[in-house]
Amino acid sequence: IMTRRMSSTETSESLILFSALAPAVLLLPTLPFSHALPQDRWHWIILLMLGVFGAGGHYLLVQAYRLATTTALAPYPYSQMVWMIISGWVIFHQFPDRWTL
């Protein structure tokens, strides 16, 4: 709801910047108490990819809410749940129990 409302007055870049900046600033004081940072290059690459794809996905989400109505976009989060159940079953061999379903 906030993304939809703010996308009409804010730029996509500012929404992405502040949604990434707030958790970074809030979590930065916990860094010294972290048990471990990634040690090898592969883990840093994965973290970088998560950031790039997350920012790209958020950018596309803001653009979608700017161009389409909320009711037109509402079915997509529900279809994500179906795809995540299928992915969890195929990749991790884990199916949600009856209470989760």
C-alpha positions in Angstrom: 0.0 0.0 0.0 2.8 2.4 0.9 4.7 1.6 -2.4 1.5 2.3 -4.4 0.8 5.6 -2.7 4.4 6.8 -2.7 5.1 5.8 -6.3 2.8 8.6 -7.5 4.9 11.3 -5.8 8.4 9.8 -5.4 10.8 8.5 -8.0 11.6 4.8 -8.2 15.2 5.5 -7.4 14.4 7.3 -4.1 12.0 4.6 -3.0 14.7 2.0 -3.6 17.4 4.1 -1.9 15.5 4.7 1.3 14.1 1.2 1.5 17.7 -0.1 1.4 19.3 2.7 3.4 17.0 2.3 6.5 17.8 -1.3 7.3 21.5 -0.8 6.5 21.7 2.1 9.0 19.6 0.3 11.6 21.5 -2.9 11.4 25.0 -1.4 11.1 25.5 -1.2 15.0 25.0 -5.0 15.2 27.9 -5.7 12.8 30.6 -5.9 15.6 28.5 -8.6 17.4 28.0 -10.7 14.3 29.5 -14.1 14.6 31.0 -14.3 11.1 31.2 -12.4 7.9 31.5 -14.3 4.6 35.0 -15.6 4.3 35.3 -16.6 0.6 34.7 -14.8 -2.6 31.7 -17.0 -3.6 29.6 -15.9 -0.6 30.4 -12.2 -1.4 29.3 -12.8 -5.0 26.0 -14.3 -3.8 25.4 -11.4 -1.4 26.1 -8.9 -4.3 23.7 -10.8 -6.6 21.0 -10.7 -3.9 21.4 -7.0 -3.6 21.4 -6.4 -7.4 18.4 -8.7 -8.1 16.5 -7.4 -5.0 17.0 -3.8 -6.1 16.0 -4.7 -9.7 12.9 -6.5 -8.5 11.9 -3.6 -6.2 12.4 -1.2 -9.1 10.1 -3.2 -11.3 7.6 -3.5 -8.5 7.5 0.3 -8.1 7.1 0.8 -11.8 4.3 -1.7 -11.9 2.4 0.1 -9.1 3.0 3.4 -10.9 1.5 2.0 -14.2 -1.2 -0.4 -13.1 -4.0 -0.4 -10.6 -3.6 -2.4 -7.3 -6.5 -4.7 -8.3 -4.7 -5.6 -11.6 -1.6 -6.5 -9.7 -3.2 -8.3 -6.7 -3.2 -11.8 -8.2 0.6 -11.9 -8.6 1.6 -12.1 -4.9 -0.9 -15.0 -4.6 0.6 -16.8 -7.5 4.1 -16.3 -5.8 2.9 -18.4 -2.9 2.0 -21.3 -5.2 5.4 -21.0 -7.0 7.2 -20.9 -3.7 5.4 -24.1 -2.4 6.4 -25.8 -5.7 10.0 -24.6 -5.5 10.3 -25.6 -1.8 9.0 -29.1 -2.7 11.2 -29.5 -5.8 14.5 -27.9 -4.5 14.4 -28.6 -0.8 12.1 -31.6 -0.7 9.9 -29.8 1.9 6.1 -29.5 1.6 4.1 -27.3 4.0 2.1 -29.0 6.6 -1.7 -28.8 6.8 -1.6 -25.9 9.2 0.6 -23.8 6.9 -1.6 -24.7 3.9 
